[in-house]
Amino acid sequence: MKVVAVTACPTGVAHTYMAQEAIEKECRKRGYEVKVETQGSMGIENELEQEEVDAADIVILAVAIGIDGEERFEEKMDAGKVLQVDPGEVIKRPVETIDEAEKL
């Protein structure tokens, strides 16, 4: 399974990167291909290309603020393949978050 995600929190520091780590760790445990873009205090890092978004089975938006480039995910949203969740939830409950994403 291919998973792409974006993480972002209001201050763009701790939760952004903790959520990234939680998603990557849980996906790797399951043997999934995963790439996580962060939109934090350092700007956009590990930016997702449109081709990567299009090829993904699931998109996870672990964001507590508006993000740059949200239009990249419109097609996946229309197809019901986007899970929107608070970054804090991903950090506290990574297993349940990925379980929920799998059901999309």
C-alpha positions in Angstrom: 0.0 0.0 0.0 1.2 3.5 -0.8 0.5 6.2 1.8 1.3 9.9 1.5 0.7 12.4 4.2 1.0 16.1 5.2 1.6 17.2 8.7 1.3 20.7 10.0 0.5 22.4 13.3 0.0 26.1 14.3 3.5 26.6 15.5 5.1 24.3 13.0 7.5 22.7 15.4 6.9 19.7 17.7 3.5 18.3 16.6 4.4 18.6 12.9 7.5 16.4 13.2 6.1 14.1 15.9 3.1 13.3 13.7 5.4 12.7 10.7 7.4 10.2 12.8 4.3 8.4 14.1 2.9 8.0 10.5 6.2 6.8 9.1 6.9 4.4 11.9 3.4 2.8 11.8 3.4 2.5 8.0 6.9 0.9 7.9 5.8 -1.6 10.6 3.0 -2.7 8.2 5.4 -2.8 5.2 3.7 0.2 3.4 5.5 2.7 1.1 5.2 6.1 2.9 6.2 9.7 2.3 5.3 12.5 4.6 5.5 16.2 3.7 5.9 18.6 6.6 4.8 22.2 6.6 6.4 23.6 9.7 8.6 26.4 10.9 11.2 25.4 8.3 8.7 25.8 5.5 7.7 22.8 3.3 10.1 19.9 3.6 9.9 16.5 1.7 7.4 18.1 -0.7 5.0 15.6 -2.3 4.9 15.7 -6.1 1.6 15.4 -7.9 2.6 12.0 -9.3 3.2 10.7 -5.8 -0.2 11.9 -4.6 -1.9 10.4 -7.7 -0.2 7.0 -7.1 -1.1 6.9 -3.4 -3.8 4.5 -2.1 -4.4 6.8 0.9 -3.7 10.4 1.8 -3.5 11.4 5.5 -3.8 15.1 6.3 -2.6 15.4 9.9 -3.1 19.2 10.0 -4.4 21.7 12.5 -4.0 24.7 10.1 -4.6 25.4 6.4 -1.8 24.0 4.2 -0.2 25.1 1.0 -1.0 23.1 -2.0 -4.2 21.5 -0.7 -5.6 21.4 -4.3 -3.2 18.5 -5.0 -5.5 16.3 -3.0 -8.8 17.3 -4.5 -9.1 14.1 -6.7 -8.3 11.9 -3.7 -10.9 13.8 -1.6 -13.5 13.3 -4.2 -12.7 9.6 -4.3 -13.0 9.4 -0.4 -9.3 8.5 0.0 -8.3 11.3 2.3 -8.3 11.0 6.1 -8.2 14.4 7.9 -7.0 14.1 11.5 -5.5 16.4 14.2 -1.7 15.9 14.5 -2.1 15.2 18.2 -4.4 12.3 17.5 -1.8 10.7 15.2 0.8 11.1 17.8 -1.4 9.5 20.6 -3.0 6.9 18.4 -0.9 6.0 15.3 -2.2 2.4 15.1 -5.9 3.5 15.2 -5.2 6.3 12.7 -3.6 4.0 10.1 -6.4 1.4 10.7 -9.0 4.1 10.0 -7.1 5.2 6.9 -7.0 1.6 5.6 -10.8 1.5 5.7 -11.2 4.4 3.2 
